[in-house]
Amino acid sequence: MVPSELRLQSMLRAMIEVIQPAIDRSQQLAIDQANIMIGTLRILLDQNDKAYQFRMVELRQYAKQVRELLELAQGGPETDASCRAAKVVLARAEPIAAMPIPTQAALSDLVLAMRTAADELLQAAHTDGNPAFRRAAARLVLDAGGKELVRERVWVRAAGFESDPRALPSMEELLSLDRANNP
């Protein structure tokens, strides 16, 4: 249930065509809140595929500003300490600021292409793969399916459908495990 334009459009349409008209006109607070929700959904639709790019622009602009300030910086002990601290943060920011960040649509397209490639490899294994390849592929698919199931359950845990949500890792744990296993 990754946020998508279609999901946001569906929510906006439900608010405008079903929920808002059902609110009693004497309930001004409820009407105001519904209008806030509609406005927020419109903003989310407008920004849906741009959040990372927006943050990257912000990061690059601040990195540039800090570099320029460091070039100009002159002063006493407080200025020197601030320069040292800024250099540490700038050293962390510059490699990230230099990275190209794909749009959500480009990333989704690439994920779909990878899924298709995996499906085609599995179909080929079934069609004419040697027995060792077929057995290894079956193990890989089961392992990947288990990981995907956990990932999807963690992603939608906030909906409240998990019988024991504490049995799942937190979103932060899940993402950090992935980073550790896929450097």
N, C-alpha and C positions, 0 to 999 in steps of 0.2 A: 504494500500500500504506500508506495513512494508518491509524494505529492506530484500531481500532474495537472496540466491545463484542463484536461477533460474532467477530472475529479473536482477541481475548483469551479469550473463552469456549472457542473451538476449541482454543487452546493449553492452557488449563487442563484441558479434557476429555482431551486427548491425554496430558498428564502424569499425570492421575489414573487413567485407564482403560487406558493402553497402557504408558507408560514406567515408572511407579512399580511396577506389578505385575511387570514384566520384570526388575527389579533383584533379584539374588540376595540373600536375607535375610542372608547373612554379610557383605555389603558395607555396613556401617553408615555409612561416610562418604558413599557414593553415596546411600543412603536419606536421610540428613540433608540433602544437597544438593538432592535431589528435593523434599523437604518445604519447603526454603527457596524453591525455584522456585515451588512451588504457592502458598505464602503470598504471595510477591511478585506473582504473577499475580492473586491475589484482591485485593490492595491496588490494583494497577493497574486492575482492573475497577471497584472502588469509586470510584476517583479519576478515571476515564477522562475525564469531561466537566467536571471541576472544577478542573483545574490552573491555568488562567488566572484563574478567579474567585478561587481561593485566594490567588494571588500579588497580585491586585488588592486583596483585603481586607488583606493584609499591607502592601502599599504605602500604602494609605489610612491604616492605623493608624499606621505609622511617620511619615507626613507630618503627621498630627495631633499626634503626640508631639513631633516636631521643632518644629512651629509653637508649641506650648505651652512647650517648653523655651526657644525664642527669646524669647518674651514674658517669661519669668522671668529670663533670663540677665543676670547682673551679675558683674563681676570684672575681672581684669587682662588683660594682653596675650594670654595663652593663651586665655582665654575669648573675647576679641574676635576672635581669629583663627579659633577654632572656629565662632563665630557667622557670620563671613563665609563660611567653607567650607560650613556647613550651609545658608545662604541660597542659595548657588549650586546645591547638590544639590536643595533644595526647589523652586527655580524650574524645574528639569528635571522633577521628579516630579509637580508639581501638574497640568500639562496632561494627563499620562497618567492620573493618578489620577481625573481628572474624566471620562474617556472611558468610555462604556458598552462593555463587552466581551461579545460574544454567547457563548452556550454553543456547544460544538462541534456539537451537533445543530442549533441555529438557523443556524449558519454553513453547515453541510452542506446544509440545506434551501434556503438562499438560493443557494448554488452550483448546486444542482440546478435551481432555478427559472431561473437565468440561462442554464444549458445548454439548458433547454427553450425559453426565449425565442429563443436563437440558432438552435436547430434549426427553430423555427417561421418565423423570418425567412428562413432558407435555403430552406425548403420553399416559402414564398411567392415568393421570387425565382425558383425553378425553375418554379413554376406560372404566374405571370403578371408576373414582373419584367421590366423592359425590359433589352435586351442589355447596356447599360453597367453596370447594377446586378448582373446575373448575373456578368459578368466580374470586377467589383470584389469581389463576394462570394466568388468562387472563389479569388482571390488572398488575401483575408483568411483564408479557411478553411485554405489551405495554410500560410500564415505561422503562424497560431495552432496548427495541428497540429504543426508543427515545434517550436514553443516548448513545447507540452505534452509531446511526446516527450522532449525534453531534460530538462524538469522531472521527469518520471516516472523517467527513467533515473538522474538525480542522487539522487532520493529513495530508490531501492532499490540504489544502488551498493554499500552495505555487504554485500549478499548475496553479492557476489563473482562475478557473472555477466558483468560487462563485460569485453570483450577488451582494451580500453585505457582504464581508468578515468581516467587522467591527461588524456585528451582532453576530458573533461567539466569544467565549472566546479565548484568546491566548492559545498556547500550555502550557505555564507555568501555567496559570490560571486553565486550564483543569486538569493538573496533580496535582496541589496543592489542588483543590477541591476533587479529588479522595482520596488523602492522608488524608484530613480532614474528609471525610465521611467513610473511611475504615482504621481506625487506626490499 
